[in-house]
Amino acid sequence: MDLIRDIRLIYDNYAFETEILVASVRHVVHVLEAARIGADVMTAPPKVIHALFNHVLTDKGIEGFLADWAKTGQSIL
C-alpha cells in the first residue's frame, strides 16, 4: 500500500491525468486503504468482495431488528 500511496502522491503533485488501479487485493483492510489513498479502481476475488459486507455491528443490528420485529407478532408473508 506504500507503493500505491507514493504513486497517488506523485500523480497529484504533477497533475498527471490517469487513474490508479489496485489489482488483486487479498484482504478487506487493503480495499479500505486503497479507497482512503484515492485509488480509482480495485480488483479482488469474490471472497474479499463478499467479506466487505460482513461487520460485527451490522450483524448485531440485524439480530436486534429481527428480535424486535418478532415481538410485534406481525408477518410479511
Buried (B, 14 or more C-beta within 10 A) or exposed (E): BEEBBEBBEEBEEEEEEEEBEBEEBEEBEBBEBBEEBBBEEBEBEEEBBEBEEEEEEEEEEEEEEEEEEEEEEEEEE
